[in-house]
C-alpha cells in the first residue's frame, strides 16, 4: 500500500488570482496616465485621476493575495 503525498491544489477563480489581477491593475494605472496627458477630450482628462487611484488601490489590495 502506498500513500499518495501529492497535494491537491484548488484552482482559484480568476478574480482571486494574483498574477492576472496585478496585470489588470497595472493596465488601469497606464490607462489613467494616458488619459491624464491626452489633449483631445476633456471627459477623459476629468476621469483620469479616478482611474489612476482605482488602479493604485486595486494594485495595493491585489498584491496581498497569495501567489
mmCIF file as Biopython writes it, N, C-alpha, C and O atoms, coordinates in Angstrom:
data_model
#
loop_
_atom_site.group_PDB
_atom_site.id
_atom_site.type_symbol
_atom_site.label_atom_id
_atom_site.label_alt_id
_atom_site.label_comp_id
_atom_site.label_asym_id
_atom_site.label_entity_id
_atom_site.label_seq_id
_atom_site.pdbx_PDB_ins_code
_atom_site.Cartn_x
_atom_site.Cartn_y
_atom_site.Cartn_z
_atom_site.occupancy
_atom_site.B_iso_or_equiv
_atom_site.auth_seq_id
_atom_site.auth_asym_id
_atom_site.pdbx_PDB_model_num
ATOM 1   N N  . UNK A ? 1  ? 0.846   -1.176 0.000   1.0 0.0 1  A 1 
ATOM 2   C CA . UNK A ? 1  ? 0.000   0.000  0.000   1.0 0.0 1  A 1 
ATOM 3   C C  . UNK A ? 1  ? 0.892   1.239  0.000   1.0 0.0 1  A 1 
ATOM 4   O O  . UNK A ? 1  ? 1.808   1.344  0.816   1.0 0.0 1  A 1 
ATOM 5   N N  . UNK A ? 2  ? 0.632   2.168  -0.901  1.0 0.0 2  A 1 
ATOM 6   C CA . UNK A ? 2  ? 1.420   3.396  -0.978  1.0 0.0 2  A 1 
ATOM 7   C C  . UNK A ? 2  ? 0.555   4.574  -0.586  1.0 0.0 2  A 1 
ATOM 8   O O  . UNK A ? 2  ? -0.657  4.590  -0.805  1.0 0.0 2  A 1 
ATOM 9   N N  . UNK A ? 3  ? 1.202   5.542  -0.010  1.0 0.0 3  A 1 
ATOM 10  C CA . UNK A ? 3  ? 0.496   6.760  0.375   1.0 0.0 3  A 1 
ATOM 11  C C  . UNK A ? 3  ? 0.656   7.788  -0.717  1.0 0.0 3  A 1 
ATOM 12  O O  . UNK A ? 3  ? 1.751   7.986  -1.244  1.0 0.0 3  A 1 
ATOM 13  N N  . UNK A ? 4  ? -0.421  8.432  -1.051  1.0 0.0 4  A 1 
ATOM 14  C CA . UNK A ? 4  ? -0.373  9.498  -2.054  1.0 0.0 4  A 1 
ATOM 15  C C  . UNK A ? 4  ? -0.069  10.809 -1.339  1.0 0.0 4  A 1 
ATOM 16  O O  . UNK A ? 4  ? -0.911  11.346 -0.619  1.0 0.0 4  A 1 
ATOM 17  N N  . UNK A ? 5  ? 1.136   11.313 -1.544  1.0 0.0 5  A 1 
ATOM 18  C CA . UNK A ? 5  ? 1.548   12.527 -0.833  1.0 0.0 5  A 1 
ATOM 19  C C  . UNK A ? 5  ? 1.417   13.784 -1.682  1.0 0.0 5  A 1 
ATOM 20  O O  . UNK A ? 5  ? 1.836   14.861 -1.260  1.0 0.0 5  A 1 
ATOM 21  N N  . UNK A ? 6  ? 0.849   13.660 -2.856  1.0 0.0 6  A 1 
ATOM 22  C CA . UNK A ? 6  ? 0.685   14.840 -3.694  1.0 0.0 6  A 1 
ATOM 23  C C  . UNK A ? 6  ? -0.419  15.715 -3.132  1.0 0.0 6  A 1 
ATOM 24  O O  . UNK A ? 6  ? -1.448  15.231 -2.659  1.0 0.0 6  A 1 
ATOM 25  N N  . UNK A ? 7  ? -0.183  16.986 -3.196  1.0 0.0 7  A 1 
ATOM 26  C CA . UNK A ? 7  ? -1.184  17.935 -2.699  1.0 0.0 7  A 1 
ATOM 27  C C  . UNK A ? 7  ? -2.186  18.232 -3.809  1.0 0.0 7  A 1 
ATOM 28  O O  . UNK A ? 7  ? -1.826  18.348 -4.980  1.0 0.0 7  A 1 
ATOM 29  N N  . UNK A ? 8  ? -3.407  18.349 -3.425  1.0 0.0 8  A 1 
ATOM 30  C CA . UNK A ? 8  ? -4.407  18.776 -4.388  1.0 0.0 8  A 1 
ATOM 31  C C  . UNK A ? 8  ? -4.491  20.295 -4.316  1.0 0.0 8  A 1 
ATOM 32  O O  . UNK A ? 8  ? -4.789  20.868 -3.268  1.0 0.0 8  A 1 
ATOM 33  N N  . UNK A ? 9  ? -4.227  20.920 -5.427  1.0 0.0 9  A 1 
ATOM 34  C CA . UNK A ? 9  ? -4.236  22.378 -5.492  1.0 0.0 9  A 1 
ATOM 35  C C  . UNK A ? 9  ? -5.574  22.814 -6.068  1.0 0.0 9  A 1 
ATOM 36  O O  . UNK A ? 9  ? -5.942  22.452 -7.185  1.0 0.0 9  A 1 
ATOM 37  N N  . UNK A ? 10 ? -6.285  23.596 -5.280  1.0 0.0 10 A 1 
ATOM 38  C CA . UNK A ? 10 ? -7.563  24.111 -5.749  1.0 0.0 10 A 1 
ATOM 39  C C  . UNK A ? 10 ? -7.303  25.332 -6.624  1.0 0.0 10 A 1 
ATOM 40  O O  . UNK A ? 10 ? -6.558  26.236 -6.248  1.0 0.0 10 A 1 
ATOM 41  N N  . UNK A ? 11 ? -7.920  25.341 -7.778  1.0 0.0 11 A 1 
ATOM 42  C CA . UNK A ? 11 ? -7.813  26.498 -8.655  1.0 0.0 11 A 1 
ATOM 43  C C  . UNK A ? 11 ? -8.686  27.610 -8.116  1.0 0.0 11 A 1 
ATOM 44  O O  . UNK A ? 11 ? -9.873  27.414 -7.855  1.0 0.0 11 A 1 
ATOM 45  N N  . UNK A ? 12 ? -8.099  28.761 -7.954  1.0 0.0 12 A 1 
ATOM 46  C CA . UNK A ? 12 ? -8.875  29.914 -7.505  1.0 0.0 12 A 1 
ATOM 47  C C  . UNK A ? 12 ? -9.583  30.534 -8.702  1.0 0.0 12 A 1 
ATOM 48  O O  . UNK A ? 12 ? -9.103  30.431 -9.830  1.0 0.0 12 A 1 
ATOM 49  N N  . UNK A ? 13 ? -10.714 31.172 -8.462  1.0 0.0 13 A 1 
ATOM 50  C CA . UNK A ? 13 ? -11.359 31.898 -9.564  1.0 0.0 13 A 1 
ATOM 51  C C  . UNK A ? 13 ? -10.447 33.009 -10.086 1.0 0.0 13 A 1 
ATOM 52  O O  . UNK A ? 13 ? -9.521  33.440 -9.399  1.0 0.0 13 A 1 
ATOM 53  N N  . UNK A ? 14 ? -10.718 33.456 -11.283 1.0 0.0 14 A 1 
ATOM 54  C CA . UNK A ? 14 ? -9.878  34.450 -11.951 1.0 0.0 14 A 1 
ATOM 55  C C  . UNK A ? 14 ? -9.687  35.704 -11.108 1.0 0.0 14 A 1 
ATOM 56  O O  . UNK A ? 14 ? -8.598  36.278 -11.094 1.0 0.0 14 A 1 
ATOM 57  N N  . UNK A ? 15 ? -10.719 36.131 -10.414 1.0 0.0 15 A 1 
ATOM 58  C CA . UNK A ? 15 ? -10.647 37.383 -9.663  1.0 0.0 15 A 1 
ATOM 59  C C  . UNK A ? 15 ? -9.934  37.247 -8.325  1.0 0.0 15 A 1 
ATOM 60  O O  . UNK A ? 15 ? -9.776  38.234 -7.606  1.0 0.0 15 A 1 
ATOM 61  N N  . UNK A ? 16 ? -9.503  36.039 -7.982  1.0 0.0 16 A 1 
ATOM 62  C CA . UNK A ? 16 ? -8.737  35.861 -6.755  1.0 0.0 16 A 1 
ATOM 63  C C  . UNK A ? 16 ? -7.313  35.399 -7.021  1.0 0.0 16 A 1 
ATOM 64  O O  . UNK A ? 16 ? -6.604  34.998 -6.098  1.0 0.0 16 A 1 
ATOM 65  N N  . UNK A ? 17 ? -6.892  35.454 -8.281  1.0 0.0 17 A 1 
ATOM 66  C CA . UNK A ? 17 ? -5.514  35.102 -8.619  1.0 0.0 17 A 1 
ATOM 67  C C  . UNK A ? 17 ? -4.687  36.363 -8.712  1.0 0.0 17 A 1 
ATOM 68  O O  . UNK A ? 17 ? -5.133  37.372 -9.258  1.0 0.0 17 A 1 
ATOM 69  N N  . UNK A ? 18 ? -3.489  36.303 -8.179  1.0 0.0 18 A 1 
ATOM 70  C CA . UNK A ? 18 ? -2.653  37.494 -8.067  1.0 0.0 18 A 1 
ATOM 71  C C  . UNK A ? 18 ? -2.138  37.988 -9.422  1.0 0.0 18 A 1 
ATOM 72  O O  . UNK A ? 18 ? -2.214  39.182 -9.709  1.0 0.0 18 A 1 
ATOM 73  N N  . UNK A ? 19 ? -1.624  37.101 -10.243 1.0 0.0 19 A 1 
ATOM 74  C CA . UNK A ? 19 ? -0.985  37.488 -11.499 1.0 0.0 19 A 1 
ATOM 75  C C  . UNK A ? 19 ? -1.894  38.254 -12.446 1.0 0.0 19 A 1 
ATOM 76  O O  . UNK A ? 19 ? -1.565  39.377 -12.827 1.0 0.0 19 A 1 
ATOM 77  N N  . UNK A ? 20 ? -3.036  37.677 -12.840 1.0 0.0 20 A 1 
ATOM 78  C CA . UNK A ? 20 ? -3.908  38.387 -13.777 1.0 0.0 20 A 1 
ATOM 79  C C  . UNK A ? 20 ? -4.455  39.697 -13.207 1.0 0.0 20 A 1 
ATOM 80  O O  . UNK A ? 20 ? -4.598  40.680 -13.934 1.0 0.0 20 A 1 
ATOM 81  N N  . UNK A ? 21 ? -4.758  39.709 -11.916 1.0 0.0 21 A 1 
ATOM 82  C CA . UNK A ? 21 ? -5.321  40.922 -11.333 1.0 0.0 21 A 1 
ATOM 83  C C  . UNK A ? 21 ? -4.275  42.028 -11.212 1.0 0.0 21 A 1 
ATOM 84  O O  . UNK A ? 21 ? -4.610  43.206 -11.337 1.0 0.0 21 A 1 
ATOM 85  N N  . UNK A ? 22 ? -3.022  41.670 -10.972 1.0 0.0 22 A 1 
ATOM 86  C CA . UNK A ? 22 ? -1.969  42.689 -10.974 1.0 0.0 22 A 1 
ATOM 87  C C  . UNK A ? 22 ? -1.807  43.276 -12.367 1.0 0.0 22 A 1 
ATOM 88  O O  . UNK A ? 22 ? -1.566  44.474 -12.510 1.0 0.0 22 A 1 
ATOM 89  N N  . UNK A ? 23 ? -1.939  42.440 -13.399 1.0 0.0 23 A 1 
ATOM 90  C CA . UNK A ? 23 ? -1.851  42.943 -14.769 1.0 0.0 23 A 1 
ATOM 91  C C  . UNK A ? 23 ? -2.994  43.904 -15.083 1.0 0.0 23 A 1 
ATOM 92  O O  . UNK A ? 23 ? -2.786  44.922 -15.743 1.0 0.0 23 A 1 
ATOM 93  N N  . UNK A ? 24 ? -4.186  43.589 -14.619 1.0 0.0 24 A 1 
ATOM 94  C CA . UNK A ? 24 ? -5.337  44.468 -14.840 1.0 0.0 24 A 1 
ATOM 95  C C  . UNK A ? 24 ? -5.142  45.786 -14.097 1.0 0.0 24 A 1 
ATOM 96  O O  . UNK A ? 24 ? -5.435  46.852 -14.640 1.0 0.0 24 A 1 
ATOM 97  N N  . UNK A ? 25 ? -4.649  45.722 -12.862 1.0 0.0 25 A 1 
ATOM 98  C CA . UNK A ? 25 ? -4.409  46.942 -12.093 1.0 0.0 25 A 1 
ATOM 99  C C  . UNK A ? 25 ? -3.349  47.807 -12.755 1.0 0.0 25 A 1 
ATOM 100 O O  . UNK A ? 25 ? -3.486  49.030 -12.800 1.0 0.0 25 A 1 
ATOM 101 N N  . UNK A ? 26 ? -2.294  47.186 -13.268 1.0 0.0 26 A 1 
ATOM 102 C CA . UNK A ? 26 ? -1.245  47.933 -13.966 1.0 0.0 26 A 1 
ATOM 103 C C  . UNK A ? 26 ? -1.794  48.573 -15.236 1.0 0.0 26 A 1 
ATOM 104 O O  . UNK A ? 26 ? -1.441  49.705 -15.569 1.0 0.0 26 A 1 
ATOM 105 N N  . UNK A ? 27 ? -2.651  47.853 -15.938 1.0 0.0 27 A 1 
ATOM 106 C CA . UNK A ? 27 ? -3.268  48.415 -17.139 1.0 0.0 27 A 1 
ATOM 107 C C  . UNK A ? 27 ? -4.163  49.603 -16.786 1.0 0.0 27 A 1 
ATOM 108 O O  . UNK A ? 27 ? -4.192  50.590 -17.521 1.0 0.0 27 A 1 
ATOM 109 N N  . UNK A ? 28 ? -4.890  49.523 -15.676 1.0 0.0 28 A 1 
ATOM 110 C CA . UNK A ? 28 ? -5.719  50.657 -15.239 1.0 0.0 28 A 1 
ATOM 111 C C  . UNK A ? 28 ? -4.863  51.884 -14.932 1.0 0.0 28 A 1 
ATOM 112 O O  . UNK A ? 28 ? -5.234  53.006 -15.275 1.0 0.0 28 A 1 
ATOM 113 N N  . UNK A ? 29 ? -3.730  51.671 -14.291 1.0 0.0 29 A 1 
ATOM 114 C CA . UNK A ? 29 ? -2.826  52.780 -13.988 1.0 0.0 29 A 1 
ATOM 115 C C  . UNK A ? 29 ? -2.308  53.397 -15.280 1.0 0.0 29 A 1 
ATOM 116 O O  . UNK A ? 29 ? -2.249  54.621 -15.404 1.0 0.0 29 A 1 
ATOM 117 N N  . UNK A ? 30 ? -1.932  52.560 -16.241 1.0 0.0 30 A 1 
ATOM 118 C CA . UNK A ? 30 ? -1.427  53.063 -17.525 1.0 0.0 30 A 1 
ATOM 119 C C  . UNK A ? 30 ? -2.513  53.821 -18.289 1.0 0.0 30 A 1 
ATOM 120 O O  . UNK A ? 30 ? -2.242  54.863 -18.886 1.0 0.0 30 A 1 
ATOM 121 N N  . UNK A ? 31 ? -3.728  53.305 -18.271 1.0 0.0 31 A 1 
ATOM 122 C CA . UNK A ? 31 ? -4.837  53.990 -18.959 1.0 0.0 31 A 1 
ATOM 123 C C  . UNK A ? 31 ? -5.105  55.341 -18.304 1.0 0.0 31 A 1 
ATOM 124 O O  . UNK A ? 31 ? -5.325  56.335 -18.996 1.0 0.0 31 A 1 
ATOM 125 N N  . UNK A ? 32 ? -5.089  55.380 -16.967 1.0 0.0 32 A 1 
ATOM 126 C CA . UNK A ? 32 ? -5.280  56.652 -16.271 1.0 0.0 32 A 1 
ATOM 127 C C  . UNK A ? 32 ? -4.185  57.655 -16.602 1.0 0.0 32 A 1 
ATOM 128 O O  . UNK A ? 32 ? -4.453  58.847 -16.758 1.0 0.0 32 A 1 
ATOM 129 N N  . UNK A ? 33 ? -2.958  57.174 -16.709 1.0 0.0 33 A 1 
ATOM 130 C CA . UNK A ? 33 ? -1.843  58.048 -17.066 1.0 0.0 33 A 1 
ATOM 131 C C  . UNK A ? 33 ? -2.015  58.607 -18.479 1.0 0.0 33 A 1 
ATOM 132 O O  . UNK A ? 33 ? -1.795  59.796 -18.711 1.0 0.0 33 A 1 
ATOM 133 N N  . UNK A ? 34 ? -2.407  57.753 -19.417 1.0 0.0 34 A 1 
ATOM 134 C CA . UNK A ? 34 ? -2.640  58.218 -20.787 1.0 0.0 34 A 1 
ATOM 135 C C  . UNK A ? 34 ? -3.815  59.189 -20.854 1.0 0.0 34 A 1 
ATOM 136 O O  . UNK A ? 34 ? -3.777  60.165 -21.603 1.0 0.0 34 A 1 
ATOM 137 N N  . UNK A ? 35 ? -4.847  58.923 -20.077 1.0 0.0 35 A 1 
ATOM 138 C CA . UNK A ? 35 ? -5.993  59.835 -20.042 1.0 0.0 35 A 1 
ATOM 139 C C  . UNK A ? 35 ? -5.594  61.211 -19.505 1.0 0.0 35 A 1 
ATOM 140 O O  . UNK A ? 35 ? -6.138  62.230 -19.928 1.0 0.0 35 A 1 
ATOM 141 N N  . UNK A ? 36 ? -4.655  61.231 -18.584 1.0 0.0 36 A 1 
ATOM 142 C CA . UNK A ? 36 ? -4.221  62.485 -17.975 1.0 0.0 36 A 1 
ATOM 143 C C  . UNK A ? 36 ? -3.458  63.369 -18.962 1.0 0.0 36 A 1 
ATOM 144 O O  . UNK A ? 36 ? -3.568  64.594 -18.920 1.0 0.0 36 A 1 
ATOM 145 N N  . UNK A ? 37 ? -2.683  62.740 -19.849 1.0 0.0 37 A 1 
ATOM 146 C CA . UNK A ? 37 ? -1.806  63.514 -20.729 1.0 0.0 37 A 1 
ATOM 147 C C  . UNK A ? 37 ? -2.269  63.604 -22.177 1.0 0.0 37 A 1 
ATOM 148 O O  . UNK A ? 37 ? -1.486  63.978 -23.051 1.0 0.0 37 A 1 
ATOM 149 N N  . UNK A ? 38 ? -3.508  63.272 -22.441 1.0 0.0 38 A 1 
ATOM 150 C CA . UNK A ? 38 ? -4.012  63.430 -23.804 1.0 0.0 38 A 1 
ATOM 151 C C  . UNK A ? 38 ? -4.659  64.805 -23.941 1.0 0.0 38 A 1 
ATOM 152 O O  . UNK A ? 38 ? -5.289  65.277 -22.994 1.0 0.0 38 A 1 
ATOM 153 N N  . UNK A ? 39 ? -4.522  65.455 -25.086 1.0 0.0 39 A 1 
ATOM 154 C CA . UNK A ? 39 ? -5.038  66.815 -25.251 1.0 0.0 39 A 1 
ATOM 155 C C  . UNK A ? 39 ? -6.393  66.907 -25.958 1.0 0.0 39 A 1 
ATOM 156 O O  . UNK A ? 39 ? -6.812  68.008 -26.316 1.0 0.0 39 A 1 
ATOM 157 N N  . UNK A ? 40 ? -7.087  65.793 -26.168 1.0 0.0 40 A 1 
ATOM 158 C CA . UNK A ? 40 ? -8.243  65.814 -27.063 1.0 0.0 40 A 1 
ATOM 159 C C  . UNK A ? 40 ? -9.592  65.909 -26.364 1.0 0.0 40 A 1 
ATOM 160 O O  . UNK A ? 40 ? -10.437 66.703 -26.778 1.0 0.0 40 A 1 
ATOM 161 N N  . UNK A ? 41 ? -9.815  65.130 -25.326 1.0 0.0 41 A 1 
ATOM 162 C CA . UNK A ? 41 ? -11.151 65.045 -24.731 1.0 0.0 41 A 1 
ATOM 163 C C  . UNK A ? 41 ? -11.099 65.429 -23.252 1.0 0.0 41 A 1 
ATOM 164 O O  . UNK A ? 41 ? -10.340 64.858 -22.469 1.0 0.0 41 A 1 
ATOM 165 N N  . UNK A ? 42 ? -11.910 66.394 -22.900 1.0 0.0 42 A 1 
ATOM 166 C CA . UNK A ? 42 ? -11.967 66.851 -21.515 1.0 0.0 42 A 1 
ATOM 167 C C  . UNK A ? 42 ? -12.552 65.785 -20.596 1.0 0.0 42 A 1 
ATOM 168 O O  . UNK A ? 42 ? -12.186 65.706 -19.423 1.0 0.0 42 A 1 
ATOM 169 N N  . UNK A ? 43 ? -13.461 64.962 -21.126 1.0 0.0 43 A 1 
ATOM 170 C CA . UNK A ? 43 ? -14.072 63.904 -20.315 1.0 0.0 43 A 1 
ATOM 171 C C  . UNK A ? 43 ? -13.011 62.900 -19.864 1.0 0.0 43 A 1 
ATOM 172 O O  . UNK A ? 43 ? -13.018 62.465 -18.712 1.0 0.0 43 A 1 
ATOM 173 N N  . UNK A ? 44 ? -12.103 62.533 -20.767 1.0 0.0 44 A 1 
ATOM 174 C CA . UNK A ? 44 ? -11.033 61.602 -20.390 1.0 0.0 44 A 1 
ATOM 175 C C  . UNK A ? 44 ? -10.132 62.223 -19.335 1.0 0.0 44 A 1 
ATOM 176 O O  . UNK A ? 44 ? -9.729  61.549 -18.387 1.0 0.0 44 A 1 
ATOM 177 N N  . UNK A ? 45 ? -9.816  63.496 -19.489 1.0 0.0 45 A 1 
ATOM 178 C CA . UNK A ? 45 ? -8.987  64.183 -18.506 1.0 0.0 45 A 1 
ATOM 179 C C  . UNK A ? 45 ? -9.691  64.244 -17.144 1.0 0.0 45 A 1 
ATOM 180 O O  . UNK A ? 45 ? -9.057  64.113 -16.097 1.0 0.0 45 A 1 
ATOM 181 N N  . UNK A ? 46 ? -11.004 64.443 -17.179 1.0 0.0 46 A 1 
ATOM 182 C CA . UNK A ? 46 ? -11.772 64.558 -15.942 1.0 0.0 46 A 1 
ATOM 183 C C  . UNK A ? 46 ? -11.716 63.275 -15.115 1.0 0.0 46 A 1 
ATOM 184 O O  . UNK A ? 46 ? -11.599 63.333 -13.891 1.0 0.0 46 A 1 
ATOM 185 N N  . UNK A ? 47 ? -11.799 62.135 -15.766 1.0 0.0 47 A 1 
ATOM 186 C CA . UNK A ? 47 ? -11.827 60.866 -15.044 1.0 0.0 47 A 1 
ATOM 187 C C  . UNK A ? 47 ? -10.457 60.204 -14.919 1.0 0.0 47 A 1 
ATOM 188 O O  . UNK A ? 47 ? -10.373 59.068 -14.452 1.0 0.0 47 A 1 
ATOM 189 N N  . UNK A ? 48 ? -9.399  60.871 -15.318 1.0 0.0 48 A 1 
ATOM 190 C CA . UNK A ? 48 ? -8.067  60.272 -15.277 1.0 0.0 48 A 1 
ATOM 191 C C  . UNK A ? 48 ? -7.591  60.027 -13.845 1.0 0.0 48 A 1 
ATOM 192 O O  . UNK A ? 48 ? -7.020  58.974 -13.559 1.0 0.0 48 A 1 
ATOM 193 N N  . UNK A ? 49 ? -7.816  60.972 -12.953 1.0 0.0 49 A 1 
ATOM 194 C CA . UNK A ? 49 ? -7.369  60.801 -11.573 1.0 0.0 49 A 1 
ATOM 195 C C  . UNK A ? 49 ? -8.122  59.667 -10.885 1.0 0.0 49 A 1 
ATOM 196 O O  . UNK A ? 49 ? -7.535  58.898 -10.124 1.0 0.0 49 A 1 
ATOM 197 N N  . UNK A ? 50 ? -9.416  59.565 -11.151 1.0 0.0 50 A 1 
ATOM 198 C CA . UNK A ? 50 ? -10.207 58.483 -10.572 1.0 0.0 50 A 1 
ATOM 199 C C  . UNK A ? 50 ? -9.688  57.131 -11.070 1.0 0.0 50 A 1 
ATOM 200 O O  . UNK A ? 50 ? -9.595  56.178 -10.296 1.0 0.0 50 A 1 
ATOM 201 N N  . UNK A ? 51 ? -9.354  57.049 -12.346 1.0 0.0 51 A 1 
ATOM 202 C CA . UNK A ? 51 ? -8.832  55.813 -12.917 1.0 0.0 51 A 1 
ATOM 203 C C  . UNK A ? 51 ? -7.474  55.468 -12.323 1.0 0.0 51 A 1 
ATOM 204 O O  . UNK A ? 51 ? -7.212  54.313 -11.990 1.0 0.0 51 A 1 
ATOM 205 N N  . UNK A ? 52 ? -6.613  56.468 -12.191 1.0 0.0 52 A 1 
ATOM 206 C CA . UNK A ? 52 ? -5.300  56.241 -11.576 1.0 0.0 52 A 1 
ATOM 207 C C  . UNK A ? 52 ? -5.439  55.746 -10.137 1.0 0.0 52 A 1 
ATOM 208 O O  . UNK A ? 52 ? -4.770  54.795 -9.734  1.0 0.0 52 A 1 
ATOM 209 N N  . UNK A ? 53 ? -6.295  56.385 -9.380  1.0 0.0 53 A 1 
ATOM 210 C CA . UNK A ? 53 ? -6.487  55.982 -7.991  1.0 0.0 53 A 1 
ATOM 211 C C  . UNK A ? 53 ? -7.097  54.590 -7.872  1.0 0.0 53 A 1 
ATOM 212 O O  . UNK A ? 53 ? -6.706  53.813 -7.001  1.0 0.0 53 A 1 
ATOM 213 N N  . UNK A ? 54 ? -8.046  54.274 -8.735  1.0 0.0 54 A 1 
ATOM 214 C CA . UNK A ? 54 ? -8.661  52.942 -8.706  1.0 0.0 54 A 1 
ATOM 215 C C  . UNK A ? 54 ? -7.621  51.863 -9.022  1.0 0.0 54 A 1 
ATOM 216 O O  . UNK A ? 54 ? -7.589  50.820 -8.370  1.0 0.0 54 A 1 
ATOM 217 N N  . UNK A ? 55 ? -6.781  52.114 -10.011 1.0 0.0 55 A 1 
ATOM 218 C CA . UNK A ? 55 ? -5.737  51.149 -10.344 1.0 0.0 55 A 1 
ATOM 219 C C  . UNK A ? 55 ? -4.720  50.998 -9.236  1.0 0.0 55 A 1 
ATOM 220 O O  . UNK A ? 55 ? -4.256  49.890 -8.966  1.0 0.0 55 A 1 
ATOM 221 N N  . UNK A ? 56 ? -4.365  52.103 -8.586  1.0 0.0 56 A 1 
ATOM 222 C CA . UNK A ? 56 ? -3.393  52.050 -7.496  1.0 0.0 56 A 1 
ATOM 223 C C  . UNK A ? 56 ? -3.945  51.293 -6.294  1.0 0.0 56 A 1 
ATOM 224 O O  . UNK A ? 56 ? -3.257  50.447 -5.724  1.0 0.0 56 A 1 
ATOM 225 N N  . UNK A ? 57 ? -5.176  51.591 -5.908  1.0 0.0 57 A 1 
ATOM 226 C CA . UNK A ? 57 ? -5.798  50.899 -4.781  1.0 0.0 57 A 1 
ATOM 227 C C  . UNK A ? 57 ? -5.968  49.418 -5.102  1.0 0.0 57 A 1 
ATOM 228 O O  . UNK A ? 57 ? -5.735  48.562 -4.249  1.0 0.0 57 A 1 
ATOM 229 N N  . UNK A ? 58 ? -6.371  49.121 -6.325  1.0 0.0 58 A 1 
ATOM 230 C CA . UNK A ? 58 ? -6.529  47.730 -6.733  1.0 0.0 58 A 1 
ATOM 231 C C  . UNK A ? 58 ? -5.193  46.999 -6.680  1.0 0.0 58 A 1 
ATOM 232 O O  . UNK A ? 58 ? -5.138  45.852 -6.238  1.0 0.0 58 A 1 
ATOM 233 N N  . UNK A ? 59 ? -4.122  47.640 -7.120  1.0 0.0 59 A 1 
ATOM 234 C CA . UNK A ? 59 ? -2.804  47.015 -7.086  1.0 0.0 59 A 1 
ATOM 235 C C  . UNK A ? 59 ? -2.352  46.755 -5.653  1.0 0.0 59 A 1 
ATOM 236 O O  . UNK A ? 59 ? -1.776  45.706 -5.363  1.0 0.0 59 A 1 
ATOM 237 N N  . UNK A ? 60 ? -2.607  47.694 -4.766  1.0 0.0 60 A 1 
ATOM 238 C CA . UNK A ? 60 ? -2.222  47.522 -3.365  1.0 0.0 60 A 1 
ATOM 239 C C  . UNK A ? 60 ? -2.983  46.341 -2.748  1.0 0.0 60 A 1 
ATOM 240 O O  . UNK A ? 60 ? -2.397  45.534 -2.027  1.0 0.0 60 A 1 
ATOM 241 N N  . UNK A ? 61 ? -4.270  46.242 -3.025  1.0 0.0 61 A 1 
ATOM 242 C CA . UNK A ? 61 ? -5.071  45.153 -2.462  1.0 0.0 61 A 1 
ATOM 243 C C  . UNK A ? 61 ? -4.666  43.810 -3.072  1.0 0.0 61 A 1 
ATOM 244 O O  . UNK A ? 61 ? -4.491  42.828 -2.349  1.0 0.0 61 A 1 
ATOM 245 N N  . UNK A ? 62 ? -4.519  43.763 -4.373  1.0 0.0 62 A 1 
ATOM 246 C CA . UNK A ? 62 ? -4.212  42.507 -5.057  1.0 0.0 62 A 1 
ATOM 247 C C  . UNK A ? 62 ? -2.812  42.007 -4.721  1.0 0.0 62 A 1 
ATOM 248 O O  . UNK A ? 62 ? -2.574  40.799 -4.720  1.0 0.0 62 A 1 
ATOM 249 N N  . UNK A ? 63 ? -1.894  42.906 -4.441  1.0 0.0 63 A 1 
ATOM 250 C CA . UNK A ? 63 ? -0.533  42.466 -4.133  1.0 0.0 63 A 1 
ATOM 251 C C  . UNK A ? 63 ? -0.468  41.706 -2.804  1.0 0.0 63 A 1 
ATOM 252 O O  . UNK A ? 63 ? 0.549   41.077 -2.509  1.0 0.0 63 A 1 
ATOM 253 N N  . UNK A ? 64 ? -1.513  41.754 -2.014  1.0 0.0 64 A 1 
ATOM 254 C CA . UNK A ? 64 ? -1.577  40.996 -0.769  1.0 0.0 64 A 1 
ATOM 255 C C  . UNK A ? 64 ? -2.095  39.570 -0.974  1.0 0.0 64 A 1 
ATOM 256 O O  . UNK A ? 64 ? -2.005  38.749 -0.062  1.0 0.0 64 A 1 
ATOM 257 N N  . UNK A ? 65 ? -2.633  39.266 -2.151  1.0 0.0 65 A 1 
ATOM 258 C CA . UNK A ? 65 ? -3.137  37.923 -2.432  1.0 0.0 65 A 1 
ATOM 259 C C  . UNK A ? 65 ? -1.979  36.928 -2.457  1.0 0.0 65 A 1 
ATOM 260 O O  . UNK A ? 65 ? -0.858  37.298 -2.805  1.0 0.0 65 A 1 
ATOM 261 N N  . UNK A ? 66 ? -2.237  35.668 -2.090  1.0 0.0 66 A 1 
ATOM 262 C CA . UNK A ? 66 ? -1.178  34.673 -2.210  1.0 0.0 66 A 1 
ATOM 263 C C  . UNK A ? 66 ? -0.886  34.350 -3.673  1.0 0.0 66 A 1 
ATOM 264 O O  . UNK A ? 66 ? -1.726  34.569 -4.546  1.0 0.0 66 A 1 
ATOM 265 N N  . UNK A ? 67 ? 0.286   33.840 -3.925  1.0 0.0 67 A 1 
ATOM 266 C CA . UNK A ? 67 ? 0.706   33.538 -5.301  1.0 0.0 67 A 1 
ATOM 267 C C  . UNK A ? 67 ? -0.204  32.529 -5.948  1.0 0.0 67 A 1 
ATOM 268 O O  . UNK A ? 67 ? 0.005   32.162 -7.104  1.0 0.0 67 A 1 
#
